[in-house]
Amino acid sequence: MVSADYTPTLGVLIPTLGAALIALTGAKRPNLREFWSMAAGVALCAAVARMAPAVMEGSGPECTLFSILPGLDLAFRVDAFGLLFAGGASVLWIVASCYSIGYMRTLAEHAQTRYFACFALAIAATMGVAFSANLFTLFLFYEGLTFVTYPLVGHKETAEARAGARKYVVYLLGAAKIGVLGALILTWNLAGTLDFRAGGILSSAQVDLDPAILTLIFVLFLFGFAKNALMPLHGWLPAAMVAPTPVSALLHAVAVVKTGVFSTLRVFLFVFGAGTMREVGGGTIAMVAAMVTILVASLLALAQDNLKARLAYSTVSQLSYIILGAALLNASGVLGGVAHITNHAVSKITLFLCAGSIYASTHKTEISQLSGLGRRMPWTMGAFALASLSIIGIPPTSGFVTKWNIAIGSVGAGNYAVLAVLLTSSLLSAAYLGPIVYKAFFEPAAADDGAVREVPWMVVPLVCCAVASLLLGIWPDPVVDLAGKVMP
């Protein structure tokens, strides 16, 4: 790389500076501490937006910070895919920060300074992944994200929280060290570079020499990026539900799982490329893994009475739409999969923020306890209902845009099994989300339920996210235009 435009580094530097200011301010001045969190979010969003015109013209900023070895660089480059991911994460950080203020204060949570600082560092690592120019840079920030979110998962410091945090770290660090690092070394030896390139860096000539090695590399990447929650390496995600609800929203919508699927698609399209993936059977392998995960996780969601657990298994299922769409290796499928990174984010963060609002106002955690709650918490449960429609894929919500494009891609590829999975999973989504809405609005409340008050600092962000899930269905162009530029 020759360019010296260091604009992409702002994506990492702004939230890192925010984390430092949060830590220096500490608990003695909570208003200032939380101001830094919001201010950093706004500044980051502005910095990401500033890169958009150049990316849309095909000349995104790029820079190399330093070289470890010839061809092994710590480098950043902003393209349409990275901009779409970073844009969604930066906007949702503002939403999650606003919500966190209401949540943490209402419940008088301990260690709030650590919480807000780690939250900011998690966004910094996410931006590093989004703007990585090569596998080496992506791997460093991917691993960094695991470390800085560990204190968030174990925030409550109970025995259950520590156990969940340990499982989280063991799964993600173990899979990355065995899978991703091994695949990275093999890729370096075969291709002589780790730079992302449209159409891939692993060529047909390398397939002819040793197809088995390339298939192994593909499988190591696919399951090594365990943040994508493909079965059977999904167990860390339900275990991480011991964290406070805003952390769950961070895990499921803004940063962690989205980093997993983003990294997986980077490998599909910019390391292997569509041609090489077809030759080594990568598309079929990824498709089967995704379809199994979608259906099994949906069935497991049906069996959960705990609201956050049901939403966790829903996330496991919904994430695989992203991999499924990309595995079709045609323009419509990839567009649907990439667009779902954003579309799922705004819908799923709404559901988790609603779960936190319910807990903060009523201390209820089980679905069986939610009868009649819609009349007491109309804004929260109304937002939950709207986001549920998006997860199911009902028009005109954003979830429909995803499923429509993946369906078009499956028909174009002549793969009707994918179409059947899409329809079945929509029915299963309705089966595990519909009863929650029904209980809240159409069943009588328990006689011993007292007065319930919604917290404005929490309600406003979740309503905004719910409305966004509708607007991105009515007007999908901002997401679809960027997603359409991802397929080489």
N, C-alpha and C positions, 0 to 999 in steps of 0.2 A: 504494500500500500504506500502511496506517495502523499495522499492528501493529509493536511494538517488541520482539518476543521474539528476542533475539540468540543463542539456543541453536544455530542452524545454523552460526554462525561458528566454533563449537568444532571443527567438522569440518575446517576449514582451519587454525585456530590451533594445535591440539594437535600435529599432525605437523610444523608449521612450527617450533614451539618445540622439539620433539624433534630436528629437524635442527640447530637452533642449538646445543643442548646437546651433540649428537654432535660438531659441528665444534669447539666450545670444549674439549671433553675431549681430542680428538685421539688420536694413536697412542700417547702415553705411558701412557695408562690404558685399555687395550682392554676390560677387564671392565666398567668404568663406562660407556664409550662404548656398548657393546652392551646394557648395562642400560637406558640411555636409549631405545634403539630398541624394546626389548621393553615398557618402561613406557609409552611413548607409544602403542604399539599397543593395549595393554590399556585405557588411558584413552580412546582414540578409540572402541574397541568399546563401552565403557560409555556414552559420550556418545551414540552412535548408538542404542543400545538404549533410552536414556532418552526418546528422541523417539517410540518405537514406539506407546505407548498413545494419544497424541494423534492420530497419523496414522491409526490404525485407527478412531478415532472420527470422522475426517473433518475434524479441525481442527489440522493440522500447523503448527508454528511458522513464522513468516515475518518478514522485516525488510528494510528498505532502508538501505544504508550511506550512499550519497550519489547525487545526480543529476548527470549530465553535461549533459543537456538536458531540457526537459520531456518526460516519458515515456520517457527513456533513462536507466535506473538501474542501479547495481551493487546487486543485490538477491538475497536468498536466500528460498527457500520449500521446505519439506519435504513431499512427497506420497508416496504408496505406491510409485510407480515409483522415485523418488530414494532412498527408504529401503531398498528391496530391493537396489539397486545398491550403495549405501554400506555396508549391512550385510555383504554378501558381501566387498567389498573390505577392510573393516576387520578382519574375522575372518581373512581370508587374509594380511593384512599380518603378523599375529602369527606365523602358520605360516611365511611366507617369511622373516621375521627370524630365527626360531629355526634354520631350515634354513641361512640365509646364514652364521650363526656357524660351523657345522660345515664348510660348504663353503670359506669364505674362509680359515679357520685350517688346515684339512687341506692345502690347496694353497698356503698361505703367499702369498696374493695381495697385490699391492702396492696402495697408495692405498685402504686399507679405510675410512678415515675419510670420504673423498670418496664412496665407494660407499654407505655407510650414510646419509650426509646427503642425497645425491641420491635415494635410495630413499624416505626420509621426505618429501621435497619432492614426489616423484611422487604419493604418496598424498594429500598436501595438495591438489594440483591436481585429482586425481580426485574428492575430496570437494567441491571447488568446482563441478565439472561436475555432480555428482549433485544438489546442492542449489540450482542456479541457478534463479532465478525467471523468467529471460527469455533470449532469444538472445544479447544483448550480454554478459551475465555468463558464459554458457556458452562463448562464443567466446574470451573472455579466458583462462579457465582451460584450455580445450582447447589453445590455443596455448602457454600456460605449461607444460603437460605435455610438449610436444615439446621445449622448451628444457631442462627439468630431466632428461629421460631421455637426452638426447644424450651426456652424459659416461658414462652407464651402458653405452650401446651401444658406445661407443669405449673402454671401460675398459681393454682389454688394450694399447692404444696401439701395436699393430703396424700395418703398412701395410694389412693386410686389415681390421683393426678400424676404422681411419680411413676407409677407402673405404666400409665398411658404414654407418658413422655419417653420412657425407656423404650417401649415398643416402637414408638414413632422413630426414634433415632436409629435403633437397630435395623429396622426394615429399610429405611431410606439410605442410611450410610452404607449398610451391608450390600444392598442391591447396586448402589452406585459404584462402590469399590470393585465388586466382582464383575458386574455387567458393563457399566459405562466405561470405566477405566480400561478394562480389558479390550473392549471394542475400539476405544480410542487409540490404544497402542497398535492394534492390528490394522486399523485404518491408516495410521501414519506410515506404517511399514509398506502397505500396499499402494497407497496413493501418493505418498511423499509430501502431503500437505493436509492440513485440517481446516483450511478456509472453506466457508460455505460458498457454493457456486450454483447458480441457476442450472438445473438439469443434472446436478450431482458431480462428485469428484471420483466416484468409483465407476469405471467404464466397462463396456461390453468386453473389451479385450481381457480385463481382469476376471470377468465372469468365465470366459473360456479357459483361462489358466487354472482356476481353482474355485468352482462354484460353491463347493461345500464350505469353504472358509467364509465366503461372502454371506452365505445363509446364516452361519454361526454369528458373524458380526451383527447381522440384522436382528437376530433373536436376542443377543446380548443387549443391544440398544433398546429394543422394544420393552423388555422386562427390567432392564437396568434402571431405566427412568421410572422407578416405582411410584413416583408422585402422580403418574397417570392413572394409578389405582386399577390397572388391569388385574383380573383374577389370574392366579391365586395370591398375588402380592398386594392385596387391597386391605389386609387386616389392620394396618396402622391407622387407617382413616376412621373407622368407627371407634377405635381405642382413643383417638385424639379428641373425641367429643367431651372428654372431662374438662376441657378448657372452657373459659368464659365464652359466652355466645358471640361477642364481637370477634374473638379469635377464630371461632368456628367459621364465621363469615369470611375472615381473611383466608383460612385454609381452603374453603370450598369455592370461593368466588373470585377473590382478588389475586392471590399470589400462588400458594403452594401447588394445588392440583393443576391450575392453569399453566404453571411453569412446567409441570410434567408433560402435559399434552402438547404444549408449545415446543418443547425440546424434542419430543417424539416426531412431530411433523417437520421440524427442521431437518432431522435425519432422513425422513422419507423423501423430502423434496429437494434438499440442498446437499446431501451427502450421497445418497443412492440415486435419486432421480427416478422418474416413472419407468423409464426403459429398463434400468438395472433391477429395480424392484420386481418387475414382471418376470425377468429372466431367472431370478433366484427364488421366485415364489413368495416374495415378501408381502405382496398385496393380499394373497390368500391367507397367509399365516396371521397377519394383523386383522383381517376381516373376521376370521373364525374366532380369534381371541376376543374381539370386540363384541361380536354377536352373543357369545356365551356370557360375557360379563353383563351386557345389557339385560338379558332375560333373567339370569340367576339373581343379580342384585335387585331387580324389580320384585322378584318373588320374596327375597329376604326382607325387603322394605315392608311388604304386606304384613309380615309377622311381628313388626315392632310396635309396641305401645308407647315407648318413649319418643317424644316428638323429634328431638335432635337425632336420635338413632335412625328413625325413619328417613329423615332428610339426608343423613349421611349415606345410607344405602342408595337413596335416590341419586346422590352425587356420583357414586361409583357407577351407576347405570348410565347417567346422562353424559359423563365424560367420554364414554366409549363411542357416543355419536360422532365426536370429533375425529377419533381414530378411524371409525367406520367410513365416514365420508371421504377422508384422505386416502384410505386404502382402495377406494374405487379407481383412483388414478385417472379420473377424467375431470374436466373443468367444473361441471356442476357439483360433483361429489366433493371435490376439494373446497369449492366455494362454500358449500353447506357446512362442512366440517370446520373450516376456519371461522366462518361467521358465528358458529355456535360457541366459540371461545367467549365472545362478547355477549351474545344473546343469552346463554346460560348464566353468565356472570350476573347480569342485572336481575334475572329472575330468581336465581338461587340465593343471592345475597338478601333479596327481599324476604324470602321464606325464613332464613336464619335470623334476620333482624326482627321479624315478627315473633319468632320463638323466644328471643331475648326480651322483647317487650312484654310478652305474656308472663315470663318468669319474673321480671322486675315488678310488674303490677300485681301478680297473683301468687307467685312462687309455685305455679303449677308446671309440671314437666311432662305429664302423661296425656296422651290423646284422649283417654277415657275420662279425663277430668275437665274437658273443654266444653261440655254441654252448655248451651246458652250464652257462651262468651261473646258471640258476635254482637249481641245487643248491648253488652257492657263495654266492649272494646271495638266499636264499629270501624274505626280507621285501621287498626291493626289487622283485624280479620278480613276487612274489605281488600286491603292490600294483599293479604295471604291468598284470597280467592283469585285475584287477578293474576298474581304470579303463578299460581297453580295452573291456570288456563294456559299460560305460556309454556310451562314444563310439559304439559300434556300435548301441546302443539295445536291449540285451537286458534283459527284465524279470528281477528287480525293481529295476534300477538307475535312477538319476535320468535318464539319457539316454532311457530308455523313456518317462518321463512327458512329456518334450518332444515326442518323435516321435508319441506317441499323440494328444496334443492338436492338433498341427499336422495330423495325418491326419484327425482328426474335423473340423477346420476346413476342410480341402480338400474333403471329402465334402459338408459343409454348403454350401460355395460351388459345388458341382458342378464343381470343377476337379480332374479325375483326373490331369492331367499332373503336378501337385504330388505326388500320392500315388505316382505312378510314380517320380518323382525321389527321394522319401524311401526307397522300397524299394531302388532301385538304389544309392543312396549308402550304405545300410546294408551291402549286399553288398560294395561297394568298401572301406568302412571295415574290414570283416572281412578283406578281401584284403590290406590294407597293415599291419594290426596283428596279425592272427592268426599270420603267419609269425615274428614277433618272439618271441611267447610260445612257439611250437612249438620254435624254435631253442634258447631258454633252458632248456626243461624236457625236451625229448625227443631232442635231439641230444647226442652225447658231446662233452665238453670237449676242447680242443686239448691235446696231450701236454705242451706247454711252458708251460701255464698254472700259475702259482705259487699260493701261498696268497692268498686274498682275504678282507679283513675289511670288513664294513659299518660305517659311522660312525654311532653312536647319535644324535648331534645331527641327522643328516640322515634317518635311517630313521624316527624317531618322527613327524616332521611329515608325511612322505609316506604313512605307514600311516594316520595320522589322516584325511588327505584322501581316501584310497581308501575308508576306512570311511564317510566322509561321503557319498561318491558312491552308496554302497549305501543308507545310511539315508534320504537324500532321495528315494530311489525307494520304499522301504517306507513312509515317513512324509513325503509331499510337502507336507503342509498348511502349514508355515511359509512356503514359497516360493509355493505355489499360491494361498493366501489373499491375499497381497500382490499377486501378479501378476493375480489376478482383479479387483482394484480399479483397474487401470490403464486398461482400455478404458472411455472415457466413456459 
